[in-house]
Amino acid sequence: MASEFKELNSLIPISDSVGSHLTADASTTYHVIGIYLHNTHTSSIEVTLYKVPNNGGAVGTPGAGNQIFKKTLTTLQTYPINDITMYLDSENDSIQAVAGTASKVNIFIEGAIQT
């Protein structure tokens, strides 16, 4: 098995409806070691993150049982979540997010990919 440390997603905005920001491929393990959030808005915005297991091979639905983070980010705040270690090791396991205002909070995920 080969491992490569890299960005696991591009810097992308979070919607105001739940969406996946990293979804595992078949035969690939994602080792997440950091998630970075940045509020670009002129007011505070609440952000919620979920680590969602696949649902019968399809992307699962987030809920209270798989919520991993919830915080209100102040204006122009960057918030690193770098005290985590998570694995997405089954096809369609995912990290999903939602923000109180669409397209104002960016998310960046870093880690390693094992194939």
N, C-alpha and C positions, 0 to 999 in steps of 0.2 A: 504494500500500500504506500502510495506517495502522498505527502502532505505539502501544502503550499499556503503560507500566510499571506493574506491579501484583504482588500475591501470585498465584502460579500454582497454589497449592493452599491449603487451610485447614490450620491447625495440627492434625495428626492423629497418632495413635500408630502405631508400626511393629509389625507382627506378628512372631512367631517363625517364620513361614514366609514366603517371598518374596512380595511383593506390589507392584503398581504404585502409585506416588504421584503421577505425572504422566504422562499419555498424550496424545500429539499427535492433534489432530483433522485431518480432511481440509482442505486449503487453508489451513492455519494453521501458522505457524512460531513455536515457543517458544524464546526466547533466555534461557537460565538464567544469572543472574549471582550467585546466592547460594543456598546450602542451609544451614539451621541445624538442629542437632540438640540436644535437651535430654534428659538422663537424669533422670527423676523418681524413680528407685528408690533404695533404701538400700544398694545394692551396685553394683559396676562391671558394665557390660554392653557386649559387643562388637556393633558395628553395621557392616554391609557395604552399600555402595551400588553400583548398576550403571546404566550408560547402555546400554539395550538397543535395537538396531535392530529394526524390524518384521520379521516372518517371513512373506513372501509376502502382505503386507497385514494379517496378524493380529499381535497383541502377541507379541513374541519371548520367548525363554527366557534368563534370565541365566546367565552362566558366567564362568570365569576370564578369558576373552578380552575381556569387557566390564565387568569390575569397575573402578570408578573410585576407591573409597575403602574403607578398612577401619581401624577404630580401636576401642579399648576406652575407653568414656567412664566416668569415675569418678562417684561418687555426686553427684547434683545438678549435674553439669557441663553447661554449654552450650558447644557447639563450632560456631563459624561456619566455613563453607567459602565464603569470598568472594573467593578468588583464582582463580576458574574462569570460563570462558566456554564454554557448551555450547549447541548448537542441536538441537532436536527438529524436524525439517522434513519428515518423511514421516508419513503417517497411521499411528498405532499405534507410532511410536517412543516409548520410555518411560524414565522413571527409576524403578527398582525398588529396594526395600530389604528387609533382614531384620535382626532383632535377636536377641540371645541369650535374651532374656526378652520375652514378648509384652506390648504395651501399656504399657511403662515408658519408652520413648524416643519423643519427639515429633519430627516432621519438618515443616519449613516451607521452601517453595521460592519464591524471588522472581525476577522478571525482566520480560521484555517479551513481548507477544503481537503478531505481525504477521499481518494478514489481507489 
